[in-house]
Amino acid sequence: MIFRENEVVDDFEETLPAQSNDIETEVKELMGLFDLPAFARRGQDLEATLYRLHLRCQAARRQLLEMVHLRLRQWSAAAAGPESWRGIFKSTIEPLWGLAEADPPRWGLSDAPQKRRKAIADDLIAAIERFNRRWRHFVDRINLEPTNFAIEQYNRYYVLEKECVVGSARLAARHFTPVPLLTATMLLEEHCALPLPELANRRGRAISG
């Protein structure tokens, strides 16, 4: 989960006590003179923590995908178009480019000989198996304790700190949604492994865990 930009500050401004326009204006002016209140800083700190975690995952995933990108380039160079999977794979492999964040395919002028395309297909499958294995290992090793501690502190204190500012428990709880603790499974849902293609006329290999 990543907060929307300026969400915490906007929420603070929307829930100021509406005793009078003068009071609301005065409080908003004070916000410009002093640091953000504790609840707003807590929200921004959590946003930054989650953002850094996801950036780390994106960078590591891109690095591990380099060989998959190479095999996809080799395949597209040996294939005349997106339908060239027929006779080699059991189904289209077109979704792989998007899932692997690879450059769009640059198709060859004609299909390479079937033997050559089968060899590239074998190499592509091996690269995806290796990526999936390494990527799951990387995600499993991420220490989520600091991030989950920040989430727990946010869930526990955000509304209380906000109530101290706005003076109303009802207004403080407005729009608040607890942030779920992160797990490796949740990270893999957002930064996914790749589906493993199956070769035609050959028993498919299970996705490596």
Residue pairs with C-beta under 8 A, 6 or more apart in sequence:
1 50
1 179
1 180
2 47
2 50
2 51
2 54
3 43
3 46
3 47
3 50
7 43
7 47
8 36
8 39
8 40
8 43
8 44
8 47
9 36
9 40
11 175
12 31
12 36
12 37
12 39
12 40
12 162
12 165
13 28
13 31
15 162
15 166
15 168
15 171
15 172
15 174
16 24
16 27
16 28
16 166
17 23
17 24
17 166
17 167
17 168
17 171
18 24
35 41
36 44
37 161
37 162
37 164
37 165
38 157
38 161
38 164
39 157
39 158
39 159
39 161
39 162
39 165
42 153
42 154
42 157
42 158
42 161
43 154
43 158
45 150
46 150
46 151
46 154
46 179
49 146
49 147
49 150
50 147
53 142
53 147
53 182
54 190
54 191
57 139
57 142
57 187
57 190
57 191
58 191
60 138
61 101
61 135
61 191
62 101
64 131
64 134
64 135
64 138
65 100
65 101
65 102
65 131
67 127
67 130
67 131
68 96
68 100
68 102
68 124
68 127
68 128
68 131
68 194
69 100
69 102
69 103
70 127
71 120
71 123
71 124
71 127
72 96
72 97
72 100
72 102
72 105
72 124
73 102
73 103
73 105
73 106
74 120
74 123
74 124
75 93
75 105
75 117
75 120
75 121
75 124
76 105
76 106
76 107
76 108
77 106
77 107
77 108
78 108
78 111
78 112
78 116
78 117
78 120
79 85
79 105
79 107
79 108
79 111
79 112
79 117
80 107
80 108
80 109
80 110
80 111
81 107
82 92
82 94
82 105
82 107
84 107
84 111
84 117
85 91
85 92
85 93
85 94
86 200
87 114
87 200
88 114
88 117
88 118
88 121
88 199
88 200
89 121
89 197
89 198
89 199
89 200
90 197
90 198
90 199
90 200
90 204
91 197
91 198
93 124
93 197
95 195
96 102
96 128
96 194
96 195
96 197
97 103
97 104
97 105
99 192
99 194
99 195
100 194
111 117
112 120
118 199
121 197
121 199
122 199
124 197
125 196
125 197
125 199
125 205
128 194
128 196
128 197
129 196
129 205
129 207
129 208
130 208
131 193
131 194
132 193
132 194
132 196
132 207
132 208
132 209
133 208
133 209
135 191
135 193
136 188
136 193
136 209
139 184
139 187
139 188
139 191
140 184
142 184
142 187
144 181
144 182
144 183
144 184
147 182
148 181
148 182
151 179
151 180
151 181
151 182
152 181
154 179
155 178
155 179
158 176
159 169
159 172
159 173
159 176
160 172
162 171
162 172
162 176
163 169
163 171
163 172
166 172
180 186
193 207
195 207
196 204
196 205
196 206
196 207
196 208
198 204
198 205
